[in-house]
Each structure stands twice: as C-alpha cells, then as structure tokens.
C-alpha cells in the first residue's frame, strides 16, 4: 500500500491505482485547467479498502466535497465496480450504483472504471483508443502480428506492451504512460477521453 498523506490539502480527492495513473490524471487536470483536486495513488487495486480505511482518519478528510475513485476493469468490469462499491460500503461512505453517477454529499462520491464500465481492459486501452488514428499504430499492430507469426509468446497484458511500443515512436522514447501524458504524448482532445473528462468535471462541480 502507498504512503498515506499526513493531511488532505484539497477539497476534491481522486484515488487511483498507481503512480502512472497519478501522473496521467495530474496532466489531464492541468490540460482542463481544473484546480483544487488532489490525486492519491494507493499502490494497487487490492489495497483500496485498506487505504480508504486509513485515509478517513487523516486530517482534512471531513472537509472533502468530492471523492473520486478510478480503477482498471481488468478482465471483469462488473467485478471491478463491485469491488469499489464493497470498499465504500464497508467504511460507511456513499455508494454510487453506477460509474459517473455521483452519490452522496460531503463527500460526493464518483467512480470511474477504465476503459469503461462495460469493457474489460485498463487505462492503457483508453490511451490506445486515443491514438488509433496515429500513423505509428499501424506499425505497432504489425509488430505484434509479426511476433505471433514467428511463434513468439505475446505478453499477457498486451495493451501495456502496445503502449510501450507506441511510446517508442515518440521524439523522446522510453517514457511510461503517466510521464508520457505529462509530455503531451496522449491527445486529450479526442473522443476517447470524453468519459474521463466527465469524471473530472463531476469531481470539480
């Protein structure tokens, strides 16, 4: 589990899985010119309940107006949503029935599942959707087709691998997803990011 902050410094808080997610959200928040949002990585989806249990004791938690929780769907988006709801319910926090539908007051709670509440996958899949029209993606797909044809076992998390190959085509290769977001490598203005923008706007309202 990631380190718990000593205090909550802002009135809107988003809990994410890891450091790259934190950097991604910070970049998108800056792109949207939003403010008063604190992004906290928990160090893995399995740590959510434990992290929340510690966080509610932190100074300033009672001042939070909006609490957002974002996590990957992985293989089962319904199970991912249920996991978040179970953690909230266990701690007596407001429990939204669906993603992007806020519920409760002080804090108002909003849930975001990547890439969405009906589709298996993760934040990497959302980023790949955003660059589908980039010329480099044709080459990325050809690369993995070539590996298959050569009998090479593909990575179990293929979207993570595709993100790294795509980022290898940028002017400064080798960046991870969140650092790439801060470098402007993900086109935040495309439709693929509409839902995550809605999530942030709900948090900010």
C-alpha positions as CSV (number, residue, x, y, z in Angstrom):
1,X,0.0,0.0,0.0
2,X,1.2,3.5,-0.8
3,X,2.1,6.0,1.9
4,X,-1.0,7.7,3.4
5,X,-0.8,11.6,3.2
6,X,-0.4,13.4,6.5
7,X,-3.3,15.7,5.6
8,X,-5.9,16.3,2.9
9,X,-4.9,19.6,1.3
10,X,-7.7,20.0,-1.2
11,X,-11.5,19.7,-1.1
12,X,-11.6,17.2,-4.0
13,X,-9.7,13.9,-4.0
14,X,-9.2,11.2,-6.6
15,X,-7.9,7.8,-5.6
16,X,-6.1,5.9,-8.3
17,X,-4.2,2.7,-8.5
18,X,-0.6,3.7,-9.0
19,X,2.0,6.4,-9.7
20,X,1.5,6.4,-13.5
21,X,-2.2,6.9,-13.0
22,X,-1.5,9.8,-10.7
23,X,0.8,11.5,-13.3
24,X,-1.9,10.8,-16.0
25,X,-4.6,12.5,-14.0
26,X,-2.4,15.4,-13.0
27,X,-1.6,16.0,-16.7
28,X,-5.3,15.9,-17.7
29,X,-6.4,18.1,-14.7
30,X,-3.8,20.6,-15.9
31,X,-5.0,20.3,-19.5
32,X,-8.5,21.1,-18.4
33,X,-7.4,24.0,-16.2
34,X,-9.0,22.5,-13.1
35,X,-7.9,23.2,-9.6
36,X,-8.4,22.1,-6.0
37,X,-8.0,18.3,-6.9
38,X,-5.6,16.1,-5.0
39,X,-4.7,12.8,-6.7
40,X,-3.6,9.9,-4.4
41,X,-2.1,6.6,-5.6
42,X,-2.9,3.6,-3.4
43,X,-0.3,1.2,-4.8
44,X,-2.6,-1.4,-6.3
45,X,-6.3,-2.1,-6.7
46,X,-6.2,-4.7,-3.9
47,X,-5.3,-2.0,-1.4
48,X,-8.4,0.1,-1.9
49,X,-10.3,-0.8,1.3
50,X,-7.2,-0.7,3.5
51,X,-6.2,2.7,2.0
52,X,-9.6,4.2,2.4
53,X,-9.8,2.9,6.0
54,X,-6.6,4.8,6.8
55,X,-7.5,7.9,4.7
56,X,-10.7,8.6,6.5
57,X,-8.7,9.2,9.7
58,X,-6.4,11.7,8.0
59,X,-6.8,15.4,9.0
60,X,-8.9,17.2,6.4
61,X,-10.9,14.2,5.2
62,X,-14.1,15.6,6.7
63,X,-13.6,18.7,4.5
64,X,-13.7,16.7,1.3
65,X,-16.5,17.8,-1.0
66,X,-15.9,15.2,-3.8
67,X,-14.2,11.8,-3.7
68,X,-13.4,10.1,-7.0
69,X,-12.2,6.5,-7.3
70,X,-10.7,5.3,-10.6
71,X,-9.5,1.8,-11.3
72,X,-9.0,-0.6,-14.2
73,X,-11.7,-3.0,-15.2
74,X,-9.1,-5.7,-16.0
75,X,-11.0,-8.9,-17.1
76,X,-14.3,-8.1,-15.4
77,X,-15.6,-4.5,-15.3
78,X,-18.6,-5.6,-13.2
79,X,-16.4,-7.2,-10.6
80,X,-14.2,-4.1,-10.6
81,X,-17.1,-1.8,-9.9
82,X,-18.4,-4.1,-7.2
83,X,-15.0,-4.1,-5.6
84,X,-15.1,-0.4,-5.3
85,X,-18.7,-0.4,-4.0
86,X,-17.9,-3.0,-1.4
87,X,-15.0,-1.0,-0.1
88,X,-17.1,2.2,0.2
89,X,-20.0,0.3,1.8
90,X,-17.7,-1.3,4.4
91,X,-16.5,2.1,5.5
92,X,-19.9,3.7,5.6
93,X,-19.2,6.0,2.7
94,X,-21.7,6.9,-0.1
95,X,-22.0,4.1,-2.6
96,X,-22.9,5.1,-6.3
97,X,-24.8,2.4,-8.1
98,X,-23.0,3.1,-11.5
99,X,-20.0,4.8,-12.8
100,X,-20.1,8.5,-13.5
101,X,-23.2,8.9,-11.4
102,X,-22.3,10.8,-8.3
103,X,-23.9,9.9,-5.0
104,X,-23.9,11.4,-1.5
105,X,-22.8,14.6,-0.1
106,X,-19.6,15.6,1.8
107,X,-18.2,13.7,0.2
108,X,-20.0,13.3,-3.1
109,X,-18.6,10.0,-4.4
110,X,-17.9,9.2,-8.1
111,X,-16.5,6.0,-9.6
112,X,-14.6,5.7,-12.9
113,X,-13.7,2.3,-14.4
114,X,-11.2,2.1,-17.3
115,X,-11.8,1.8,-20.1
116,X,-15.5,1.9,-19.2
117,X,-18.0,0.1,-17.0
118,X,-18.8,-2.5,-19.7
119,X,-15.5,-3.2,-21.3
120,X,-12.6,-5.3,-20.0
121,X,-9.2,-3.5,-20.0
122,X,-7.3,-0.8,-18.3
123,X,-6.1,2.8,-18.7
124,X,-3.7,1.7,-21.3
125,X,-6.6,0.6,-23.5
126,X,-8.1,4.0,-23.2
127,X,-4.8,5.6,-24.3
128,X,-4.5,3.3,-27.2
129,X,-8.0,4.2,-28.3
130,X,-7.0,7.8,-28.3
131,X,-4.1,7.2,-30.7
132,X,-5.9,4.8,-33.1
133,X,-5.5,7.3,-36.0
134,X,-1.8,7.9,-35.3
135,X,0.2,6.5,-38.2
136,X,2.5,4.8,-35.7
137,X,-0.3,2.5,-34.6
138,X,-0.3,0.6,-37.9
139,X,3.3,-0.2,-37.3
140,X,2.6,-1.2,-33.7
141,X,-0.1,-3.7,-34.8
142,X,2.2,-5.0,-37.5
143,X,4.9,-5.6,-34.9
144,X,2.7,-7.8,-32.7
145,X,1.4,-9.7,-35.7
146,X,5.0,-10.4,-36.7
147,X,5.8,-11.7,-33.3
148,X,2.8,-14.1,-33.5
149,X,3.8,-15.3,-36.9
150,X,7.3,-16.0,-35.6
151,X,5.9,-18.1,-32.8
152,X,6.9,-15.6,-30.0
153,X,4.6,-15.7,-27.0
154,X,2.9,-12.4,-26.6
155,X,2.8,-10.6,-23.2
156,X,-0.2,-11.4,-21.0
157,X,-1.0,-7.7,-20.7
158,X,-0.8,-6.9,-24.4
159,X,-2.2,-3.3,-24.1
160,X,0.7,-2.4,-21.7
161,X,3.1,-3.8,-24.3
162,X,1.4,-1.9,-27.1
163,X,1.6,1.4,-25.2
164,X,5.4,0.9,-24.7
165,X,5.9,0.2,-28.4
166,X,3.8,3.2,-29.4
167,X,5.7,5.5,-27.0
168,X,8.9,4.2,-28.5
169,X,7.9,6.0,-31.7
170,X,7.8,9.4,-30.0
171,X,10.5,12.1,-30.0
172,X,11.7,11.0,-26.6
173,X,11.2,7.3,-26.3
174,X,11.2,5.3,-23.1
175,X,8.6,7.2,-21.1
176,X,6.0,5.4,-19.1
177,X,2.3,6.1,-19.5
178,X,1.9,8.9,-16.9
179,X,5.2,10.6,-17.8
180,X,4.1,10.4,-21.4
181,X,0.9,12.2,-20.5
182,X,2.8,15.0,-18.9
183,X,5.0,15.2,-22.0
184,X,1.8,15.7,-24.2
185,X,2.0,12.4,-26.0
186,X,-1.7,11.5,-25.4
187,X,-4.1,13.7,-27.4
188,X,-6.5,14.7,-24.6
189,X,-8.9,16.5,-27.1
190,X,-10.1,13.2,-28.8
191,X,-13.4,11.5,-28.1
192,X,-11.7,8.5,-26.3
193,X,-11.1,10.7,-23.2
194,X,-14.6,12.1,-23.1
195,X,-15.7,9.9,-20.1
196,X,-12.6,10.6,-18.0
197,X,-13.1,14.3,-18.6
198,X,-16.7,13.9,-17.5
199,X,-15.5,12.2,-14.4
200,X,-13.1,15.1,-13.6
201,X,-15.8,17.7,-14.3
202,X,-18.2,15.9,-11.9
203,X,-15.5,15.9,-9.3
204,X,-14.9,19.6,-9.8
205,X,-18.6,20.6,-9.7
